[in-house]
C-alpha cells in the first residue's frame, strides 16, 4: 500500500516554503530579504502596544550597557 501524502492547506505559507525547498528553488539575494523601507512600513501598521514593547526592551538593553561601562572593575577599587 502506498503511503498517503499529508494534505497541505491551500495557499499555506509554510506549505509554499516547503514546496520551494523540496524543489530546490531559491531566490536571489536581492529578493530574499525584506528591505528596511518595507519593514518599517509593515511595522507602522502593527499595534502600538507591540511597538512600545519593542522600544522598552531596546531602552533596557542600552541602560544595562551604559551601567556596565560606568562600573569600575573590582580589582581597581580594592585597597591594601
WONORQUI-V533817 format. One record per pair of residues at least 6 apart in sequence whose ideal C-beta (glycine too) atoms are under 7 Angstrom apart, sorted by the first residue. I is the first residue (numbers start at 0). GAP is how many residues later the second one is. D is the distance in whole Angstrom. If there is no record, write none. Layout:
i->I gap->GAP d->D
i->I gap->GAP d->D
This chain:
i->7 gap->7 d->4
i->8 gap->6 d->6
i->42 gap->8 d->7
